[in-house]
Amino acid sequence: MQSSGSEENVALDKLSPELMQGCAITADTKGNASAFEKTEACDKVFYKGLMPLLGKVMPVETARQCSVTLNGQQVFSGRFVFD
């Protein structure tokens, strides 16, 4: 998550404890929110925790996991990192 109007990660103390715990968000070396994986557990708290922060912070997608299944068999699984 980044501060709106900035490319800096948002300060960890701006995020709710529920959001930090549910999405396993930890601090980077500057005390800001580090990147996290949006898992099923995170999905349960993500939007609820993000709503009060809209306009102040914005989620930024840096990577995506992709799987392709054909006729019941997985033919591809990979992680795409956006630069």
mmCIF file of the N, C-alpha and C atoms, coordinates in Angstrom:
data_MODEL
# 
_entry.id   MODEL 
# 
loop_
_atom_site.group_PDB 
_atom_site.id 
_atom_site.type_symbol 
_atom_site.label_atom_id 
_atom_site.label_alt_id 
_atom_site.label_comp_id 
_atom_site.label_asym_id 
_atom_site.label_entity_id 
_atom_site.label_seq_id 
_atom_site.pdbx_PDB_ins_code 
_atom_site.Cartn_x 
_atom_site.Cartn_y 
_atom_site.Cartn_z 
_atom_site.occupancy 
_atom_site.B_iso_or_equiv 
_atom_site.pdbx_formal_charge 
_atom_site.auth_seq_id 
_atom_site.auth_comp_id 
_atom_site.auth_asym_id 
_atom_site.auth_atom_id 
_atom_site.pdbx_PDB_model_num 
ATOM 1   N N  . MET A 1 1  ? 0.846   -1.167  0.000   1.00 0.00 ? 1  MET A N  1 
ATOM 2   C CA . MET A 1 1  ? 0.000   0.000   0.000   1.00 0.00 ? 1  MET A CA 1 
ATOM 3   C C  . MET A 1 1  ? 0.888   1.225   0.000   1.00 0.00 ? 1  MET A C  1 
ATOM 4   N N  . GLN A 1 2  ? 0.484   2.189   -0.796  1.00 0.00 ? 2  GLN A N  1 
ATOM 5   C CA . GLN A 1 2  ? 1.247   3.421   -0.889  1.00 0.00 ? 2  GLN A CA 1 
ATOM 6   C C  . GLN A 1 2  ? 0.383   4.604   -0.482  1.00 0.00 ? 2  GLN A C  1 
ATOM 7   N N  . SER A 1 3  ? 1.046   5.643   0.010   1.00 0.00 ? 3  SER A N  1 
ATOM 8   C CA . SER A 1 3  ? 0.347   6.885   0.323   1.00 0.00 ? 3  SER A CA 1 
ATOM 9   C C  . SER A 1 3  ? -0.126  7.502   -0.979  1.00 0.00 ? 3  SER A C  1 
ATOM 10  N N  . SER A 1 4  ? -1.354  8.016   -1.005  1.00 0.00 ? 4  SER A N  1 
ATOM 11  C CA . SER A 1 4  ? -1.876  8.656   -2.214  1.00 0.00 ? 4  SER A CA 1 
ATOM 12  C C  . SER A 1 4  ? -1.000  9.839   -2.586  1.00 0.00 ? 4  SER A C  1 
ATOM 13  N N  . GLY A 1 5  ? -0.733  9.975   -3.893  1.00 0.00 ? 5  GLY A N  1 
ATOM 14  C CA . GLY A 1 5  ? 0.087   11.070  -4.382  1.00 0.00 ? 5  GLY A CA 1 
ATOM 15  C C  . GLY A 1 5  ? 1.570   10.862  -4.155  1.00 0.00 ? 5  GLY A C  1 
ATOM 16  N N  . SER A 1 6  ? 1.956   9.667   -3.763  1.00 0.00 ? 6  SER A N  1 
ATOM 17  C CA . SER A 1 6  ? 3.357   9.378   -3.458  1.00 0.00 ? 6  SER A CA 1 
ATOM 18  C C  . SER A 1 6  ? 3.656   7.952   -3.886  1.00 0.00 ? 6  SER A C  1 
ATOM 19  N N  . GLU A 1 7  ? 4.906   7.664   -4.081  1.00 0.00 ? 7  GLU A N  1 
ATOM 20  C CA . GLU A 1 7  ? 5.278   6.286   -4.371  1.00 0.00 ? 7  GLU A CA 1 
ATOM 21  C C  . GLU A 1 7  ? 5.883   5.636   -3.129  1.00 0.00 ? 7  GLU A C  1 
ATOM 22  N N  . GLU A 1 8  ? 5.690   6.246   -1.985  1.00 0.00 ? 8  GLU A N  1 
ATOM 23  C CA . GLU A 1 8  ? 6.189   5.718   -0.718  1.00 0.00 ? 8  GLU A CA 1 
ATOM 24  C C  . GLU A 1 8  ? 5.172   4.764   -0.121  1.00 0.00 ? 8  GLU A C  1 
ATOM 25  N N  . ASN A 1 9  ? 5.645   3.676   0.452   1.00 0.00 ? 9  ASN A N  1 
ATOM 26  C CA . ASN A 1 9  ? 4.734   2.789   1.175   1.00 0.00 ? 9  ASN A CA 1 
ATOM 27  C C  . ASN A 1 9  ? 4.170   3.545   2.370   1.00 0.00 ? 9  ASN A C  1 
ATOM 28  N N  . VAL A 1 10 ? 2.913   3.258   2.693   1.00 0.00 ? 10 VAL A N  1 
ATOM 29  C CA . VAL A 1 10 ? 2.231   3.949   3.770   1.00 0.00 ? 10 VAL A CA 1 
ATOM 30  C C  . VAL A 1 10 ? 2.830   3.535   5.121   1.00 0.00 ? 10 VAL A C  1 
ATOM 31  N N  . ALA A 1 11 ? 2.848   4.473   6.062   1.00 0.00 ? 11 ALA A N  1 
ATOM 32  C CA . ALA A 1 11 ? 3.346   4.179   7.406   1.00 0.00 ? 11 ALA A CA 1 
ATOM 33  C C  . ALA A 1 11 ? 2.478   3.091   8.035   1.00 0.00 ? 11 ALA A C  1 
ATOM 34  N N  . LEU A 1 12 ? 3.109   2.134   8.654   1.00 0.00 ? 12 LEU A N  1 
ATOM 35  C CA . LEU A 1 12 ? 2.406   0.981   9.227   1.00 0.00 ? 12 LEU A CA 1 
ATOM 36  C C  . LEU A 1 12 ? 1.352   1.412   10.238  1.00 0.00 ? 12 LEU A C  1 
ATOM 37  N N  . ASP A 1 13 ? 1.607   2.499   10.975  1.00 0.00 ? 13 ASP A N  1 
ATOM 38  C CA . ASP A 1 13 ? 0.651   2.936   11.996  1.00 0.00 ? 13 ASP A CA 1 
ATOM 39  C C  . ASP A 1 13 ? -0.633  3.532   11.414  1.00 0.00 ? 13 ASP A C  1 
ATOM 40  N N  . LYS A 1 14 ? -0.702  3.725   10.099  1.00 0.00 ? 14 LYS A N  1 
ATOM 41  C CA . LYS A 1 14 ? -1.928  4.210   9.445   1.00 0.00 ? 14 LYS A CA 1 
ATOM 42  C C  . LYS A 1 14 ? -2.913  3.076   9.171   1.00 0.00 ? 14 LYS A C  1 
ATOM 43  N N  . LEU A 1 15 ? -2.435  1.835   9.224   1.00 0.00 ? 15 LEU A N  1 
ATOM 44  C CA . LEU A 1 15 ? -3.281  0.675   8.924   1.00 0.00 ? 15 LEU A CA 1 
ATOM 45  C C  . LEU A 1 15 ? -3.886  0.108   10.189  1.00 0.00 ? 15 LEU A C  1 
ATOM 46  N N  . SER A 1 16 ? -5.098  -0.411  10.077  1.00 0.00 ? 16 SER A N  1 
ATOM 47  C CA . SER A 1 16 ? -5.772  -0.983  11.247  1.00 0.00 ? 16 SER A CA 1 
ATOM 48  C C  . SER A 1 16 ? -5.111  -2.295  11.647  1.00 0.00 ? 16 SER A C  1 
ATOM 49  N N  . PRO A 1 17 ? -5.131  -2.608  12.942  1.00 0.00 ? 17 PRO A N  1 
ATOM 50  C CA . PRO A 1 17 ? -4.573  -3.887  13.395  1.00 0.00 ? 17 PRO A CA 1 
ATOM 51  C C  . PRO A 1 17 ? -5.247  -5.080  12.710  1.00 0.00 ? 17 PRO A C  1 
ATOM 52  N N  . GLU A 1 18 ? -6.570  -4.980  12.447  1.00 0.00 ? 18 GLU A N  1 
ATOM 53  C CA . GLU A 1 18 ? -7.290  -6.068  11.786  1.00 0.00 ? 18 GLU A CA 1 
ATOM 54  C C  . GLU A 1 18 ? -6.738  -6.298  10.373  1.00 0.00 ? 18 GLU A C  1 
ATOM 55  N N  . LEU A 1 19 ? -6.478  -5.217  9.646   1.00 0.00 ? 19 LEU A N  1 
ATOM 56  C CA . LEU A 1 19 ? -5.929  -5.322  8.298   1.00 0.00 ? 19 LEU A CA 1 
ATOM 57  C C  . LEU A 1 19 ? -4.507  -5.876  8.334   1.00 0.00 ? 19 LEU A C  1 
ATOM 58  N N  . MET A 1 20 ? -3.699  -5.387  9.253   1.00 0.00 ? 20 MET A N  1 
ATOM 59  C CA . MET A 1 20 ? -2.313  -5.866  9.358   1.00 0.00 ? 20 MET A CA 1 
ATOM 60  C C  . MET A 1 20 ? -2.267  -7.350  9.702   1.00 0.00 ? 20 MET A C  1 
ATOM 61  N N  . GLN A 1 21 ? -3.106  -7.774  10.626  1.00 0.00 ? 21 GLN A N  1 
ATOM 62  C CA . GLN A 1 21 ? -3.113  -9.167  11.035  1.00 0.00 ? 21 GLN A CA 1 
ATOM 63  C C  . GLN A 1 21 ? -3.695  -10.063 9.943   1.00 0.00 ? 21 GLN A C  1 
ATOM 64  N N  . GLY A 1 22 ? -4.838  -9.686  9.381   1.00 0.00 ? 22 GLY A N  1 
ATOM 65  C CA . GLY A 1 22 ? -5.501  -10.511 8.380   1.00 0.00 ? 22 GLY A CA 1 
ATOM 66  C C  . GLY A 1 22 ? -4.692  -10.678 7.109   1.00 0.00 ? 22 GLY A C  1 
ATOM 67  N N  . CYS A 1 23 ? -3.921  -9.653  6.748   1.00 0.00 ? 23 CYS A N  1 
ATOM 68  C CA . CYS A 1 23 ? -3.116  -9.705  5.524   1.00 0.00 ? 23 CYS A CA 1 
ATOM 69  C C  . CYS A 1 23 ? -1.636  -9.958  5.818   1.00 0.00 ? 23 CYS A C  1 
ATOM 70  N N  . ALA A 1 24 ? -1.309  -10.193 7.068   1.00 0.00 ? 24 ALA A N  1 
ATOM 71  C CA . ALA A 1 24 ? 0.079   -10.463 7.489   1.00 0.00 ? 24 ALA A CA 1 
ATOM 72  C C  . ALA A 1 24 ? 1.018   -9.365  6.981   1.00 0.00 ? 24 ALA A C  1 
ATOM 73  N N  . ILE A 1 25 ? 0.612   -8.106  7.187   1.00 0.00 ? 25 ILE A N  1 
ATOM 74  C CA . ILE A 1 25 ? 1.421   -6.967  6.755   1.00 0.00 ? 25 ILE A CA 1 
ATOM 75  C C  . ILE A 1 25 ? 2.436   -6.656  7.849   1.00 0.00 ? 25 ILE A C  1 
ATOM 76  N N  . THR A 1 26 ? 3.683   -6.580  7.462   1.00 0.00 ? 26 THR A N  1 
ATOM 77  C CA . THR A 1 26 ? 4.756   -6.273  8.405   1.00 0.00 ? 26 THR A CA 1 
ATOM 78  C C  . THR A 1 26 ? 5.445   -4.975  7.977   1.00 0.00 ? 26 THR A C  1 
ATOM 79  N N  . ALA A 1 27 ? 6.353   -4.514  8.792   1.00 0.00 ? 27 ALA A N  1 
ATOM 80  C CA . ALA A 1 27 ? 7.071   -3.272  8.498   1.00 0.00 ? 27 ALA A CA 1 
ATOM 81  C C  . ALA A 1 27 ? 8.297   -3.542  7.645   1.00 0.00 ? 27 ALA A C  1 
ATOM 82  N N  . ASP A 1 28 ? 8.591   -2.591  6.748   1.00 0.00 ? 28 ASP A N  1 
ATOM 83  C CA . ASP A 1 28 ? 9.847   -2.659  6.021   1.00 0.00 ? 28 ASP A CA 1 
ATOM 84  C C  . ASP A 1 28 ? 10.921  -1.986  6.868   1.00 0.00 ? 28 ASP A C  1 
ATOM 85  N N  . THR A 1 29 ? 12.091  -1.756  6.313   1.00 0.00 ? 29 THR A N  1 
ATOM 86  C CA . THR A 1 29 ? 13.190  -1.175  7.096   1.00 0.00 ? 29 THR A CA 1 
ATOM 87  C C  . THR A 1 29 ? 12.943  0.260   7.526   1.00 0.00 ? 29 THR A C  1 
ATOM 88  N N  . LYS A 1 30 ? 12.002  0.952   6.855   1.00 0.00 ? 30 LYS A N  1 
ATOM 89  C CA . LYS A 1 30 ? 11.685  2.349   7.207   1.00 0.00 ? 30 LYS A CA 1 
ATOM 90  C C  . LYS A 1 30 ? 10.481  2.448   8.142   1.00 0.00 ? 30 LYS A C  1 
ATOM 91  N N  . GLY A 1 31 ? 9.892   1.299   8.530   1.00 0.00 ? 31 GLY A N  1 
ATOM 92  C CA . GLY A 1 31 ? 8.711   1.321   9.383   1.00 0.00 ? 31 GLY A CA 1 
ATOM 93  C C  . GLY A 1 31 ? 7.418   1.491   8.610   1.00 0.00 ? 31 GLY A C  1 
ATOM 94  N N  . ASN A 1 32 ? 7.500   1.337   7.308   1.00 0.00 ? 32 ASN A N  1 
ATOM 95  C CA . ASN A 1 32 ? 6.316   1.425   6.458   1.00 0.00 ? 32 ASN A CA 1 
ATOM 96  C C  . ASN A 1 32 ? 5.802   0.024   6.142   1.00 0.00 ? 32 ASN A C  1 
ATOM 97  N N  . ALA A 1 33 ? 4.587   -0.047  5.619   1.00 0.00 ? 33 ALA A N  1 
ATOM 98  C CA . ALA A 1 33 ? 3.984   -1.337  5.286   1.00 0.00 ? 33 ALA A CA 1 
ATOM 99  C C  . ALA A 1 33 ? 4.794   -2.018  4.189   1.00 0.00 ? 33 ALA A C  1 
ATOM 100 N N  . SER A 1 34 ? 5.098   -3.286  4.400   1.00 0.00 ? 34 SER A N  1 
ATOM 101 C CA . SER A 1 34 ? 5.813   -4.052  3.382   1.00 0.00 ? 34 SER A CA 1 
ATOM 102 C C  . SER A 1 34 ? 4.803   -4.689  2.435   1.00 0.00 ? 34 SER A C  1 
ATOM 103 N N  . ALA A 1 35 ? 5.292   -5.225  1.342   1.00 0.00 ? 35 ALA A N  1 
ATOM 104 C CA . ALA A 1 35 ? 4.417   -5.926  0.397   1.00 0.00 ? 35 ALA A CA 1 
ATOM 105 C C  . ALA A 1 35 ? 3.830   -7.152  1.093   1.00 0.00 ? 35 ALA A C  1 
ATOM 106 N N  . PHE A 1 36 ? 2.625   -7.546  0.686   1.00 0.00 ? 36 PHE A N  1 
ATOM 107 C CA . PHE A 1 36 ? 1.964   -8.694  1.294   1.00 0.00 ? 36 PHE A CA 1 
ATOM 108 C C  . PHE A 1 36 ? 1.195   -9.454  0.231   1.00 0.00 ? 36 PHE A C  1 
ATOM 109 N N  . GLU A 1 37 ? 0.871   -10.691 0.545   1.00 0.00 ? 37 GLU A N  1 
ATOM 110 C CA . GLU A 1 37 ? 0.111   -11.528 -0.375  1.00 0.00 ? 37 GLU A CA 1 
ATOM 111 C C  . GLU A 1 37 ? -1.368  -11.440 -0.032  1.00 0.00 ? 37 GLU A C  1 
ATOM 112 N N  . LYS A 1 38 ? -2.194  -11.197 -1.028  1.00 0.00 ? 38 LYS A N  1 
ATOM 113 C CA . LYS A 1 38 ? -3.637  -11.072 -0.816  1.00 0.00 ? 38 LYS A CA 1 
ATOM 114 C C  . LYS A 1 38 ? -4.260  -12.466 -0.865  1.00 0.00 ? 38 LYS A C  1 
ATOM 115 N N  . THR A 1 39 ? -4.203  -13.152 0.245   1.00 0.00 ? 39 THR A N  1 
ATOM 116 C CA . THR A 1 39 ? -4.703  -14.516 0.384   1.00 0.00 ? 39 THR A CA 1 
ATOM 117 C C  . THR A 1 39 ? -6.199  -14.497 0.665   1.00 0.00 ? 39 THR A C  1 
ATOM 118 N N  . GLU A 1 40 ? -6.793  -15.685 0.794   1.00 0.00 ? 40 GLU A N  1 
ATOM 119 C CA . GLU A 1 40 ? -8.216  -15.769 1.151   1.00 0.00 ? 40 GLU A CA 1 
ATOM 120 C C  . GLU A 1 40 ? -8.471  -15.131 2.512   1.00 0.00 ? 40 GLU A C  1 
ATOM 121 N N  . ALA A 1 41 ? -7.573  -15.349 3.469   1.00 0.00 ? 41 ALA A N  1 
ATOM 122 C CA . ALA A 1 41 ? -7.724  -14.743 4.803   1.00 0.00 ? 41 ALA A CA 1 
ATOM 123 C C  . ALA A 1 41 ? -7.650  -13.219 4.705   1.00 0.00 ? 41 ALA A C  1 
ATOM 124 N N  . CYS A 1 42 ? -6.759  -12.725 3.862   1.00 0.00 ? 42 CYS A N  1 
ATOM 125 C CA . CYS A 1 42 ? -6.621  -11.277 3.663   1.00 0.00 ? 42 CYS A CA 1 
ATOM 126 C C  . CYS A 1 42 ? -7.879  -10.708 3.016   1.00 0.00 ? 42 CYS A C  1 
ATOM 127 N N  . ASP A 1 43 ? -8.439  -11.423 2.045   1.00 0.00 ? 43 ASP A N  1 
ATOM 128 C CA . ASP A 1 43 ? -9.654  -10.961 1.366   1.00 0.00 ? 43 ASP A CA 1 
ATOM 129 C C  . ASP A 1 43 ? -10.785 -10.677 2.343   1.00 0.00 ? 43 ASP A C  1 
ATOM 130 N N  . LYS A 1 44 ? -10.843 -11.416 3.437   1.00 0.00 ? 44 LYS A N  1 
ATOM 131 C CA . LYS A 1 44 ? -11.932 -11.260 4.406   1.00 0.00 ? 44 LYS A CA 1 
ATOM 132 C C  . LYS A 1 44 ? -11.880 -9.915  5.124   1.00 0.00 ? 44 LYS A C  1 
ATOM 133 N N  . VAL A 1 45 ? -10.711 -9.313  5.238   1.00 0.00 ? 45 VAL A N  1 
ATOM 134 C CA . VAL A 1 45 ? -10.567 -8.043  5.956   1.00 0.00 ? 45 VAL A CA 1 
ATOM 135 C C  . VAL A 1 45 ? -10.090 -6.890  5.072   1.00 0.00 ? 45 VAL A C  1 
ATOM 136 N N  . PHE A 1 46 ? -9.618  -7.203  3.871   1.00 0.00 ? 46 PHE A N  1 
ATOM 137 C CA . PHE A 1 46 ? -8.960  -6.204  3.029   1.00 0.00 ? 46 PHE A CA 1 
ATOM 138 C C  . PHE A 1 46 ? -9.844  -4.996  2.734   1.00 0.00 ? 46 PHE A C  1 
ATOM 139 N N  . TYR A 1 47 ? -11.010 -5.214  2.129   1.00 0.00 ? 47 TYR A N  1 
ATOM 140 C CA . TYR A 1 47 ? -11.843 -4.084  1.722   1.00 0.00 ? 47 TYR A CA 1 
ATOM 141 C C  . TYR A 1 47 ? -12.434 -3.355  2.913   1.00 0.00 ? 47 TYR A C  1 
ATOM 142 N N  . LYS A 1 48 ? -12.817 -4.098  3.941   1.00 0.00 ? 48 LYS A N  1 
ATOM 143 C CA . LYS A 1 48 ? -13.340 -3.466  5.152   1.00 0.00 ? 48 LYS A CA 1 
ATOM 144 C C  . LYS A 1 48 ? -12.264 -2.582  5.797   1.00 0.00 ? 48 LYS A C  1 
ATOM 145 N N  . GLY A 1 49 ? -11.040 -3.083  5.843   1.00 0.00 ? 49 GLY A N  1 
ATOM 146 C CA . GLY A 1 49 ? -9.943  -2.325  6.438   1.00 0.00 ? 49 GLY A CA 1 
ATOM 147 C C  . GLY A 1 49 ? -9.467  -1.180  5.570   1.00 0.00 ? 49 GLY A C  1 
ATOM 148 N N  . LEU A 1 50 ? -9.672  -1.299  4.259   1.00 0.00 ? 50 LEU A N  1 
ATOM 149 C CA . LEU A 1 50 ? -9.210  -0.277  3.334   1.00 0.00 ? 50 LEU A CA 1 
ATOM 150 C C  . LEU A 1 50 ? -10.191 0.889   3.207   1.00 0.00 ? 50 LEU A C  1 
ATOM 151 N N  . MET A 1 51 ? -11.482 0.638   3.381   1.00 0.00 ? 51 MET A N  1 
ATOM 152 C CA . MET A 1 51 ? -12.504 1.670   3.168   1.00 0.00 ? 51 MET A CA 1 
ATOM 153 C C  . MET A 1 51 ? -12.234 2.971   3.932   1.00 0.00 ? 51 MET A C  1 
ATOM 154 N N  . PRO A 1 52 ? -11.917 2.932   5.231   1.00 0.00 ? 52 PRO A N  1 
ATOM 155 C CA . PRO A 1 52 ? -11.689 4.205   5.930   1.00 0.00 ? 52 PRO A CA 1 
ATOM 156 C C  . PRO A 1 52 ? -10.429 4.937   5.458   1.00 0.00 ? 52 PRO A C  1 
ATOM 157 N N  . LEU A 1 53 ? -9.567  4.250   4.721   1.00 0.00 ? 53 LEU A N  1 
ATOM 158 C CA . LEU A 1 53 ? -8.304  4.842   4.295   1.00 0.00 ? 53 LEU A CA 1 
ATOM 159 C C  . LEU A 1 53 ? -8.329  5.354   2.860   1.00 0.00 ? 53 LEU A C  1 
ATOM 160 N N  . LEU A 1 54 ? -9.414  5.080   2.123   1.00 0.00 ? 54 LEU A N  1 
ATOM 161 C CA . LEU A 1 54 ? -9.469  5.490   0.725   1.00 0.00 ? 54 LEU A CA 1 
ATOM 162 C C  . LEU A 1 54 ? -9.265  6.992   0.609   1.00 0.00 ? 54 LEU A C  1 
ATOM 163 N N  . GLY A 1 55 ? -8.455  7.373   -0.343  1.00 0.00 ? 55 GLY A N  1 
ATOM 164 C CA . GLY A 1 55 ? -8.082  8.776   -0.509  1.00 0.00 ? 55 GLY A CA 1 
ATOM 165 C C  . GLY A 1 55 ? -6.767  9.085   0.175   1.00 0.00 ? 55 GLY A C  1 
ATOM 166 N N  . LYS A 1 56 ? -6.440  8.323   1.213   1.00 0.00 ? 56 LYS A N  1 
ATOM 167 C CA . LYS A 1 56 ? -5.172  8.507   1.919   1.00 0.00 ? 56 LYS A CA 1 
ATOM 168 C C  . LYS A 1 56 ? -4.142  7.488   1.470   1.00 0.00 ? 56 LYS A C  1 
ATOM 169 N N  . VAL A 1 57 ? -4.606  6.272   1.172   1.00 0.00 ? 57 VAL A N  1 
ATOM 170 C CA . VAL A 1 57 ? -3.717  5.206   0.703   1.00 0.00 ? 57 VAL A CA 1 
ATOM 171 C C  . VAL A 1 57 ? -4.350  4.532   -0.510  1.00 0.00 ? 57 VAL A C  1 
ATOM 172 N N  . MET A 1 58 ? -3.524  3.812   -1.255  1.00 0.00 ? 58 MET A N  1 
ATOM 173 C CA . MET A 1 58 ? -4.045  3.038   -2.368  1.00 0.00 ? 58 MET A CA 1 
ATOM 174 C C  . MET A 1 58 ? -3.261  1.743   -2.492  1.00 0.00 ? 58 MET A C  1 
ATOM 175 N N  . PRO A 1 59 ? -3.966  0.653   -2.775  1.00 0.00 ? 59 PRO A N  1 
ATOM 176 C CA . PRO A 1 59 ? -3.261  -0.613  -2.979  1.00 0.00 ? 59 PRO A CA 1 
ATOM 177 C C  . PRO A 1 59 ? -2.558  -0.590  -4.331  1.00 0.00 ? 59 PRO A C  1 
ATOM 178 N N  . VAL A 1 60 ? -1.380  -1.144  -4.395  1.00 0.00 ? 60 VAL A N  1 
ATOM 179 C CA . VAL A 1 60 ? -0.604  -1.204  -5.625  1.00 0.00 ? 60 VAL A CA 1 
ATOM 180 C C  . VAL A 1 60 ? -0.228  -2.651  -5.857  1.00 0.00 ? 60 VAL A C  1 
ATOM 181 N N  . GLU A 1 61 ? -0.629  -3.183  -6.996  1.00 0.00 ? 61 GLU A N  1 
ATOM 182 C CA . GLU A 1 61 ? -0.330  -4.578  -7.301  1.00 0.00 ? 61 GLU A CA 1 
ATOM 183 C C  . GLU A 1 61 ? 1.066   -4.665  -7.906  1.00 0.00 ? 61 GLU A C  1 
ATOM 184 N N  . THR A 1 62 ? 1.930   -5.482  -7.292  1.00 0.00 ? 62 THR A N  1 
ATOM 185 C CA . THR A 1 62 ? 3.301   -5.622  -7.780  1.00 0.00 ? 62 THR A CA 1 
ATOM 186 C C  . THR A 1 62 ? 3.569   -6.986  -8.399  1.00 0.00 ? 62 THR A C  1 
ATOM 187 N N  . ALA A 1 63 ? 2.681   -7.953  -8.157  1.00 0.00 ? 63 ALA A N  1 
ATOM 188 C CA . ALA A 1 63 ? 2.854   -9.292  -8.728  1.00 0.00 ? 63 ALA A CA 1 
ATOM 189 C C  . ALA A 1 63 ? 1.515   -10.008 -8.719  1.00 0.00 ? 63 ALA A C  1 
ATOM 190 N N  . ARG A 1 64 ? 1.409   -11.027 -9.540  1.00 0.00 ? 64 ARG A N  1 
ATOM 191 C CA . ARG A 1 64 ? 0.183   -11.818 -9.597  1.00 0.00 ? 64 ARG A CA 1 
ATOM 192 C C  . ARG A 1 64 ? 0.540   -13.269 -9.882  1.00 0.00 ? 64 ARG A C  1 
ATOM 193 N N  . GLN A 1 65 ? -0.107  -14.166 -9.157  1.00 0.00 ? 65 GLN A N  1 
ATOM 194 C CA . GLN A 1 65 ? 0.055   -15.607 -9.364  1.00 0.00 ? 65 GLN A CA 1 
ATOM 195 C C  . GLN A 1 65 ? -0.984  -16.048 -10.391 1.00 0.00 ? 65 GLN A C  1 
ATOM 196 N N  . CYS A 1 66 ? -0.559  -16.880 -11.344 1.00 0.00 ? 66 CYS A N  1 
ATOM 197 C CA . CYS A 1 66 ? -1.461  -17.323 -12.392 1.00 0.00 ? 66 CYS A CA 1 
ATOM 198 C C  . CYS A 1 66 ? -1.325  -18.836 -12.579 1.00 0.00 ? 66 CYS A C  1 
ATOM 199 N N  . SER A 1 67 ? -2.444  -19.513 -12.694 1.00 0.00 ? 67 SER A N  1 
ATOM 200 C CA . SER A 1 67 ? -2.453  -20.947 -12.986 1.00 0.00 ? 67 SER A CA 1 
ATOM 201 C C  . SER A 1 67 ? -3.407  -21.194 -14.147 1.00 0.00 ? 67 SER A C  1 
ATOM 202 N N  . VAL A 1 68 ? -3.009  -22.088 -15.042 1.00 0.00 ? 68 VAL A N  1 
ATOM 203 C CA . VAL A 1 68 ? -3.841  -22.448 -16.179 1.00 0.00 ? 68 VAL A CA 1 
ATOM 204 C C  . VAL A 1 68 ? -4.077  -23.952 -16.125 1.00 0.00 ? 68 VAL A C  1 
ATOM 205 N N  . THR A 1 69 ? -5.366  -24.338 -16.168 1.00 0.00 ? 69 THR A N  1 
ATOM 206 C CA . THR A 1 69 ? -5.739  -25.747 -16.149 1.00 0.00 ? 69 THR A CA 1 
ATOM 207 C C  . THR A 1 69 ? -6.445  -26.079 -17.448 1.00 0.00 ? 69 THR A C  1 
ATOM 208 N N  . LEU A 1 70 ? -6.042  -27.189 -18.068 1.00 0.00 ? 70 LEU A N  1 
ATOM 209 C CA . LEU A 1 70 ? -6.623  -27.627 -19.327 1.00 0.00 ? 70 LEU A CA 1 
ATOM 210 C C  . LEU A 1 70 ? -7.034  -29.081 -19.184 1.00 0.00 ? 70 LEU A C  1 
ATOM 211 N N  . ASN A 1 71 ? -8.310  -29.343 -19.403 1.00 0.00 ? 71 ASN A N  1 
ATOM 212 C CA . ASN A 1 71 ? -8.844  -30.710 -19.270 1.00 0.00 ? 71 ASN A CA 1 
ATOM 213 C C  . ASN A 1 71 ? -8.501  -31.336 -17.918 1.00 0.00 ? 71 ASN A C  1 
ATOM 214 N N  . GLY A 1 72 ? -8.614  -30.534 -16.880 1.00 0.00 ? 72 GLY A N  1 
ATOM 215 C CA . GLY A 1 72 ? -8.389  -31.040 -15.527 1.00 0.00 ? 72 GLY A CA 1 
ATOM 216 C C  . GLY A 1 72 ? -6.934  -31.141 -15.116 1.00 0.00 ? 72 GLY A C  1 
ATOM 217 N N  . GLN A 1 73 ? -5.998  -30.786 -15.983 1.00 0.00 ? 73 GLN A N  1 
ATOM 218 C CA . GLN A 1 73 ? -4.578  -30.839 -15.646 1.00 0.00 ? 73 GLN A CA 1 
ATOM 219 C C  . GLN A 1 73 ? -3.984  -29.444 -15.665 1.00 0.00 ? 73 GLN A C  1 
ATOM 220 N N  . GLN A 1 74 ? -3.199  -29.147 -14.643 1.00 0.00 ? 74 GLN A N  1 
ATOM 221 C CA . GLN A 1 74 ? -2.538  -27.853 -14.593 1.00 0.00 ? 74 GLN A CA 1 
ATOM 222 C C  . GLN A 1 74 ? -1.392  -27.857 -15.604 1.00 0.00 ? 74 GLN A C  1 
ATOM 223 N N  . VAL A 1 75 ? -1.445  -26.930 -16.563 1.00 0.00 ? 75 VAL A N  1 
ATOM 224 C CA . VAL A 1 75 ? -0.426  -26.873 -17.598 1.00 0.00 ? 75 VAL A CA 1 
ATOM 225 C C  . VAL A 1 75 ? 0.545   -25.709 -17.402 1.00 0.00 ? 75 VAL A C  1 
ATOM 226 N N  . PHE A 1 76 ? 0.178   -24.782 -16.505 1.00 0.00 ? 76 PHE A N  1 
ATOM 227 C CA . PHE A 1 76 ? 1.056   -23.656 -16.227 1.00 0.00 ? 76 PHE A CA 1 
ATOM 228 C C  . PHE A 1 76 ? 0.767   -23.123 -14.836 1.00 0.00 ? 76 PHE A C  1 
ATOM 229 N N  . SER A 1 77 ? 1.801   -22.766 -14.142 1.00 0.00 ? 77 SER A N  1 
ATOM 230 C CA . SER A 1 77 ? 1.679   -22.045 -12.877 1.00 0.00 ? 77 SER A CA 1 
ATOM 231 C C  . SER A 1 77 ? 2.893   -21.140 -12.763 1.00 0.00 ? 77 SER A C  1 
ATOM 232 N N  . GLY A 1 78 ? 2.652   -19.859 -12.586 1.00 0.00 ? 78 GLY A N  1 
ATOM 233 C CA . GLY A 1 78 ? 3.770   -18.929 -12.496 1.00 0.00 ? 78 GLY A CA 1 
ATOM 234 C C  . GLY A 1 78 ? 3.392   -17.648 -11.799 1.00 0.00 ? 78 GLY A C  1 
ATOM 235 N N  . ARG A 1 79 ? 4.395   -16.897 -11.463 1.00 0.00 ? 79 ARG A N  1 
ATOM 236 C CA . ARG A 1 79 ? 4.214   -15.617 -10.780 1.00 0.00 ? 79 ARG A CA 1 
ATOM 237 C C  . ARG A 1 79 ? 4.743   -14.529 -11.697 1.00 0.00 ? 79 ARG A C  1 
ATOM 238 N N  . PHE A 1 80 ? 3.922   -13.527 -11.965 1.00 0.00 ? 80 PHE A N  1 
ATOM 239 C CA . PHE A 1 80 ? 4.301   -12.406 -12.800 1.00 0.00 ? 80 PHE A CA 1 
ATOM 240 C C  . PHE A 1 80 ? 4.588   -11.217 -11.890 1.00 0.00 ? 80 PHE A C  1 
ATOM 241 N N  . VAL A 1 81 ? 5.776   -10.671 -12.000 1.00 0.00 ? 81 VAL A N  1 
ATOM 242 C CA . VAL A 1 81 ? 6.165   -9.512  -11.204 1.00 0.00 ? 81 VAL A CA 1 
ATOM 243 C C  . VAL A 1 81 ? 6.123   -8.298  -12.113 1.00 0.00 ? 81 VAL A C  1 
ATOM 244 N N  . PHE A 1 82 ? 5.367   -7.278  -11.702 1.00 0.00 ? 82 PHE A N  1 
ATOM 245 C CA . PHE A 1 82 ? 5.235   -6.044  -12.480 1.00 0.00 ? 82 PHE A CA 1 
ATOM 246 C C  . PHE A 1 82 ? 6.324   -5.074  -12.063 1.00 0.00 ? 82 PHE A C  1 
ATOM 247 N N  . ASP A 1 83 ? 7.064   -4.576  -13.019 1.00 0.00 ? 83 ASP A N  1 
ATOM 248 C CA . ASP A 1 83 ? 8.117   -3.597  -12.721 1.00 0.00 ? 83 ASP A CA 1 
ATOM 249 C C  . ASP A 1 83 ? 7.662   -2.205  -13.021 1.00 0.00 ? 83 ASP A C  1 
# 
